[in-house]
Amino acid sequence: MLYLVDKPMAEIAFRTAEGDDDARIILIQDGVLLEPELNVSTYAVEKDVAIRGVDLPPDVECISYDKVIELVLEQETKNFV
């Protein structure tokens, strides 16, 4: 499952993703300010990262909005934005 996560809904999103063996997280908008402590693939929207001037942890990969759309179309998604 793919999880789109913004800061206001992060706590519930991370709790939900924690029990999902196939979880993949995309940090979007103010979500890029977070550092999830989950052992899952984690991405951050590059435009949101640039706007906020964030230095991401090494295990978080920057992706474009086009890639976000591609991932959303490929798999089931839960929206916490």
Secondary structure, DSSP 8 states (H G I E B T S, - for coil): -EEEE-GGGHHHHHHHHHT-TT-EEEE-GGGGG----SSSEEEEEHHHHHHHT----TTEEEE-HHHHHHHHHHS-EEEE-
